[in-house]
Amino acid sequence: MDSLINEIKSAQSSAELEELRIKALGKKGILTSQFALLKNLDEEEKKGKAKELNQLKGEFEREWMLKKEIIATEELHKKLLEEKVDMTLFTPSKGVGSAHPVMITMERIVDYFVSLNFAIKSGPLIEDDFHNFEALNLPKYHPARDMQDTFYFKDGMLLRTHTSPVQIRTMEKETPPIRMICPGAVFRRDYDLTHTPMFHQVEGLVVEEEGKVSFANLKYILEDFLRFMFGEVQVRFRTSFFPFTEPSAEVDISCIFCHGKGCRVCSHTGWLEVLGCGLVDENVFKAVGYKNVSGYAFGLGVERFAMLIHAVSDLRAFFESDLRVLEQFR
Ligand code: PHE
């Protein structure tokens, strides 16, 4: 019996322990066979022996249960250790997210103008006709509205087609001098290689006392800005038309891919159009009740800048949420 207890104490696994239980109390077990022998004894002897055997059995079971619990705890501990997941393990392949390439470009543009003390303004994406068109010298049925077809709501509201309405909203609220930019989303009914129904613009507006700003100021700041964005490029101003500026210009940079020699990206012209600008039209100042002021404004498409900077040929790649594409801009 003592050796049985010792065997229990040195058992290593629940399987070993189970073998011991069978060895003692199984059908042919040591204790079981001793109990079987009781029937051959006379009454007196039987009583004494039965008591003794029951004590031994009780001792065995107590030791056995005790050991069983210890082994169960040990085995559970071992299992948990084997199956545990180390949450602190470094897995370089997953990595963290990053800003979207369009937002990275937008931030760089904003950084430039903030460094020159331009304030950042914003306005609603759902605009009324007055702020998006009328006040910008685009009366109803003006043919220039065709270039900016948009999405209309039943109540006459519309998704803004450019950030220019924020010029109007800022001038309505503030008095000159004004020096602002407005980065934000705009919407047009467009969809092809270089146009998506939603894209981003950065608008700029400077208004001063009459005579204090000229086209020369506008030209200087935009040339400096474009070199900040694209490096040492040539900059060219081409006369153009916008209802809200007069005179108006479109601005080109020498092609950053062929350096002006002519390639597919610049349609073999050597130039890339990158923004629109001009001196603020008198009718715009009239619409907001400004007198004796002069100013300039400009507007640019952020996606266009991002496409050129990262040499992306299909704008839609920015909006398809394909991680294989987006991860390249970390
Ligand atoms: N709002 C014009 C556009 O979306 C850009 C622009 C802004 C042009 C300001 C001139 C001055 O095309």
Residues whose N, C-alpha, C, O or C-beta is under 5 A from the ligand:
A	BS01	LIG	T161 H162 S164 F242 T245 G276 C277 G278 A297 F298 G299
